Amino acid sequence: MPGGTGCSGEVERFQAVIDNDVATGHTTKGVHDRVSSEIARARTTCAAGNEAGAIGQIRATKARFGYPG
């Protein structure tokens, strides 16, 4: 599991989870692609220095796709 703190850690950990879920058959490629797209937006928000916004985006994506918070 990727380390890191703040929004970058949150983004990379959730990407690792969704990558693992598609690799092990727990989700479909279509869901993986949609979630990864949302994670990419959060990654951009984080890189722009908006930590709270990026973490909020990750939490919203998790809730939308049924991942714990």
Secondary structure, 3 states (H helix, E strand, C coil): CCCCCHHHHHHHHHHHHHHHHHHCCCCCHHHHHHHHHHHHHHHHHHHCCCHHHHHHHHHHHHHHHCCCC
